[in-house]
Amino acid sequence: MPKKFRLACRDCDTDECDGVNKIPSTWIEVDEIQTLAESRKEVSVNDAAKSVFAWYTHLGICPDCQKN
């Protein structure tokens, strides 16, 4: 089974690459932030170490934001 990536953009937070099997070559500066299992864990609103908005496994810069 192919590995799934949940890729978000650092600038616009697009979710168009949520659940992709391969990181698109058009994205740059992509870093792994957490594992897929970690991205799916429920986060308490009282947890100052994690954000409830950190749904992604990887962060990078999408092609649209590279143009700007």
C-alpha positions in Angstrom: 0.0 0.0 0.0 1.4 3.4 -1.0 2.3 5.9 1.8 -0.2 8.7 2.1 0.9 12.3 2.6 -1.2 15.2 3.9 0.6 18.2 2.3 -0.3 21.8 3.2 1.2 25.0 2.0 3.0 27.2 4.5 1.5 30.3 3.0 -2.1 29.5 2.0 -2.8 26.3 3.9 -4.4 24.6 0.8 -5.7 21.1 1.4 -5.7 20.1 -2.3 -2.9 17.6 -1.6 -4.5 16.0 1.4 -4.2 12.3 1.0 -1.8 12.2 -2.0 0.5 9.1 -2.5 3.4 11.2 -3.8 4.6 14.7 -3.1 4.2 16.7 -6.3 7.5 17.9 -7.9 6.0 21.4 -8.4 6.1 22.0 -4.6 9.3 23.3 -3.0 10.8 23.4 0.4 8.7 20.4 1.7 9.5 19.2 5.2 7.9 16.3 7.1 6.3 17.7 10.3 4.6 14.6 11.7 3.6 11.1 10.8 0.2 10.2 9.3 -0.9 8.6 12.6 0.2 11.7 14.5 -1.8 14.0 12.1 -4.9 12.0 12.8 -4.7 12.1 16.6 -7.2 14.3 18.4 -5.6 17.3 20.0 -7.0 18.9 23.1 -7.7 22.6 22.9 -5.7 22.9 26.2 -2.6 21.3 24.6 -0.1 24.2 24.2 2.4 22.0 22.4 0.2 21.0 19.5 -2.2 22.9 17.3 -5.7 21.7 16.5 -5.1 23.1 13.0 -2.0 20.9 12.3 -3.9 18.3 10.1 -0.9 17.9 7.7 2.0 15.5 7.7 4.2 17.8 5.4 4.5 21.5 4.9 5.9 23.1 1.8 5.2 25.9 -0.7 2.6 25.3 -3.4 3.0 26.4 -7.0 0.5 29.2 -6.6 2.4 30.8 -3.7 5.7 30.4 -5.5 4.4 32.8 -8.2 3.5 35.5 -5.6 
